[in-house]
Amino acid sequence: MSEQGTDAGGVPVSALRRHAELSELVEDARRRYYVDDRPTVSDAQFDTWFNELLELERAHPPLQTPDSPTQKVGAPASGDFAKVEHLARLESLDNVFNADGVAAWLVRAERLAEHDPGPYLCELKIDGLAIALVYRDGRLERGATRGDGSVGDDVTANVRTIRGIPHRLTGDDVPSLVEVRGEVYIPVEDFKRFNEELVEQGKQPFANPRNSAAGTLRQKDPRVTARRPLRMLVHGVGVWEGAAEPQAQSQVYDRLREFGLPVSDLYRVVGGLDEINDYIEYYRRHRHDVAYEIDGVVVKVDRFREQRELGSTSRAPRWATAFKYPPQEVNTKLLDIQVGVGRTGRVTPFGVMEPVVVSGSTVVRATLHNAAIVVKKGVLIGDTVVLRKAGDVIPEIIGPVTDLRDGSEREFEMPVRCPECGTELAYEQEGDADLRCPNARGCPAQIRERMFFAARREALDIRGLGYVAATALTQPLPPQEPVVRTEADLFDLTLEKLVPIRSIVRDQDSGLPKIDPKTGKEKVVSFFSNVDGRPSQNAHRLMEELERAKQTPLARILVALSIRHVGPPTARDLAGAMGSIEAVMNASEEELAAVEGIGPRVAATIRQWFEVDWHREIITRWQRAGVRMRDEAPAGAEKVERTLEGLTFVVTGTLSGYTRDQAGAAVTSRGGKVTSSVSKKTSFVIAGENAGSKYDKAVSLKVPILDEQGFEALLDRGPEAAAQLAVTPEE
């Protein structure tokens, strides 16, 4: 039988061979994912293989046998726990990846039901470990993993240690027997802390919260499980006996919540395709506002009668589908490890990888934090590594896929000298994790990074001073001399100084020169001049922005100075207490430490910074150039009572009477605390126009929201008066 021939069923030999190859790949990936909790391929690669398998079987139906991976759910249970049979089969879900896929699923559902089977329930697809809990006469009898959908691992002892899972159901009309399904997961913030602890202990970190949750739930010692931050959310029911059965999925959630089971409040019942797509798009934009990892959205027919009409295939219900977002984690090859120098002199290793698309953009570099982390993560040059984007923004190497090593990999050696100025690297003090370049005044990398940082929104907010401009000012093309040697030169810039500058373009993540793909040489720009030699729009814009920046509030000036440990919250505390740069500069260490939110360590750092001659020169020259270094106290400020003591606020959106800094200052002057993120501990969210995701987070957490009228009442009459005007999201 030749490669071009067919078998007895008329299937081409090439299709037979590819089907066999894909089946083996999919089965192996499932075993490593579900049983071993040690995946060697990314979710994206698995989906690619599985979808190709489906396409082959659609093109050649004889290939779709009961043994095909497309007809199975999950993977066989592991050999480490007692096996239990589920009361009802745990089905998998078919996936769609775009709006056309959602529309096609809806059309099929309407055709099979011979009418619109809506309404539909949309909920988040938690990236966790599927589990089934059995309650008999209200008491937790058993907890089991999905396994192959019919038989799973008995993990009851571990389930009993998970916070939020009741051992006994509460409320009225509790079923005599109920099997609920859900996902066990680890919240994102808890996972970060957990992984940091593992690395500190010299242990291999988990690649993602899902693997961590799976490994934790399969611990043989329940005491280990109890010490880890597992949580669960229920998203379905397999069996319900001995009580009035709800008529819809959404009604089930209401009942389960009454019983004391953990149910998400982020689902929504919708009428049709437009609302389904709106929900999908909303969480595509806000997926990182959720406390746990999600990899998509599940859409279900809400009413059980219609679910029964639609039925299931051999592996998945026809009444539900999963919309998968682009993957946040992928596997790629680590080609090299290099280092970059930050604004404080910290030397950070970063991985150079084969280009790979993750969360919608191509990534070639990712952080490795410091040399100790490289060792503790066990990453070798040449490894296949797991890469993710933290918050869809910062690429980070999680760890190696050790099962794919072939012996050609090699260890990384940290350099002993600064790659940009040649100064010998050193630890500031014994026990530090980070090597630093001590040449703070003369290292071109540090000056470049500090200039770029000073232009950020929370500092001087100079929109004409991006990374290309910062590089041009501090590292022009030789033999030109830098026009900015330290921050002291910033406000002395003129158009005449800017026009001649030419510089090499550098990568913002690594600081390395970019290469022009056409010439193969370093990319050079004349950023501040036109071809005729006149000042460019960039030059004029920078000069206008510098003039405006002279009126920057004191707190943001302090941020712009790159004083170690002085970020926006600390700078606001310092400015509010001291009022002027002279007061900060001349304060003793004890006086600084007495400021609320500062403390002895930060006070010592601030004092040391101002004792350096060239640091004080920055202050002197900025003042000479007209930069305001004092916050003018509003009339009657000394009479302001601390009516907001002990309360926490978040300011978001645009307020007509205040900038965000001014609103924050008004709150802190009355004893309140302003934070950047909304949590259950937030007392009020102050929301102006275009409030965005923080407003939505306040709604989801039921945090009181103040508009501008409510904010004025807060300032004038205190929190009790404001509470009467607040919008408090209802259940």
C-alpha positions, 0 to 999 in steps of 0.5 A: 500500500503506497503513500498515495493509496487507500485502505479498505475503507477508502481512507488515504494512507497519509491520513491514516498515518497522520491520524495515528501520529496525532492520536498518540500526541493527544493521548500522551499530552492528556496523560501528562496534563490530567494524571502526571500534572507535568504538561510538556506542551502548551494548551495552544499546541494541544488545541492545534493537534486536537482540532486537526484530529477533528478535521481529519475525522470529519473528512474521513468518518471511518477514522472516528472510532470509539477509541479515538481521542476525540471520543474520550473525556480527560484521561484515566485516573492515576494509580495513586488513589482509590478509584470511584465511579461518578454518579453521572458522567462528567462530560467535556466541552467542545471549543470554539475560538472566534465569533463565527464559532459561537454563531455556528454553535447557536445555529446548530442548537436552534436547528436541533431544538427546532426553536430558539432554546434560549435564554443562555447562561454565560460564565467564566471558564476557570483554568482549574481542576474539575471535581465532583462532590457528593452530598448525601442527606446534606453531608459531604460524602465524597470528592473525586477528580474528573478522571476519564469522566466515568471514574476518578480519583477519590480525594475526599480527605484533601477536599475536606481541607479546602476553605469554602467547601462546606462539610454540611449543606445549610438552608431549606429543602436540601436534596437527599442526594446531590452531586455537584461539579466545579473547579478547584483553583488557586487565586492569582495573588495566592499563587504568586506568593506560593511560587515565591515561597517555593523559589525561596526554598530552592524548589521548582515553582509551578508553571501555572495555578492550574498545575499547582491546584492539581498537584496540591489536590493529589497530595497523599498527605491532607495536611500538605493540601490544607497548607495550600491556598486552594479554593473551589467554585461550583458550576453544575449538577450531575444528580439531584434527588429528594427535593424540588428540582430547579428548572434552569441552570441559573436557578440551580446556582441560586439554590446552591448558594443558599446551601452554602456552596461557593458559586461565582456571581460573575455569570449572566443570563442573556437573550441571544448572540449579541449579548453572548458576544458582549460578555465574551468581549468584556472578559477578554478585556477584563480577564485580569480583574478576576481573582482567578485564572480564566481561559475562556467563557462557557455558554450554556442553554439555561433551561434544563428542558431544552438541555435534555432536548439537545442531549450530548455527543459521546463526549460533550453536551450539545447544549453548551460550548466553551469559547477559548481566549488566546493562550497566556502560556506557550512553550518556546526555545530559550536561545540565550540569557543576557542582562539589562541594567535598570534605573537603580543599577539593578542588573537583571537577566532576561531570556532571549527566545525563539519568537512566539505569539502569546496573548496576541503579540510576538515575544522574544524576550522575558524577565528572569529577575536575578541570577539566583532565580535563574538557578532556583528555577533550574533554567538552562540555555537551550531549554524548552521553557514555559512562557507567560504574560503576567497581566497580558503585559510582562513576559515571564519565563516560568520554568523549563520543560525538563522532560524535553532536554537532550543534553545540549543545554548549558548553565548561565553565568552572570557577568562580573562587569556592567555590560554598558559602562564596564564597572565591576558589579557588586551587591550593596550589602551582604545577603542581597539578591541583586547585583548592581552597577554602582556607577549611578552617576555615569552609567549610560544605561541607568541615566537612560532608564531614569530619564524614561521613568521620570517621564511616566504618568505618575511622575512628571508626565512628559509625553514627549519623552519616550524611550527613543527620546530618552536614549537620544538625550543620554546616548547619542551617536558618537562622537556626539556628547550626551546633552543629558548627563544627569537629571539636572540637565533635563529642564535646561534643554533647548531646541538648539541642543536637541536638533543635532542629536542622532542616536541608536534605537534601543529595545525598551525591554532589554536596552539592547540596540535594535537591528534594521532588518533592511541593512542588518546594522544598528537602527539610527534615528534623528529624532529631534530634527527634520531632513532639512535640519529644522526642529521636528515636531518631537522637539517642539512637543518635548519643549512644551511638555517640559514647560508644563511639567514645571508645575508638577505637584510635589509628590510626583516630583519625588517619584521622578527623582528615582529615590529607592522605595519611594513610589507614588503612595510613599511620595504622597505621604511624604509630600502631604506631611512635608509640603516642600522639597526643602523640608524633605531634604533637610528632615532628619531620619527620625522626622522622616520615619515619623511620617505615616507610611514611611518607616525607618528603612525608607527614611534611611534611604531617603536621607542617604539619597539627599546626602549625595552632592549630585542628587542635591544638584538636581534639586538646585538646577530644577528650582533654578529652571522654574520647577515648582518644588512646593505644594501650596496649601489651600486656604484654611487647610489647617482647619481640615479635620481628619474625618476620613481616618481609617477609611480606604479609597480608590479614585478612578475616571475624570472628575471635573473639579479635580485632577486625580492627584488633587482628589487623592490629596483631598482625601489624604489631608483628611486622614484617608488612604488612597490605593490603586486597586479595588478590594473588599477592604475599599471603603468607597470608590470615587468614580468620575467619567470613563471610570472603566474596570475599577468601577466594574470591580467595585460593582462586582465586590459591592463596594459603595461608589461615589459620584462627584456630588457624593465626593463633595459631600464626603469632603464637606460633611464626612463619610456618613453623609457621603454614604447616603449618596453612594451607589451600593451595588445590589445582590 
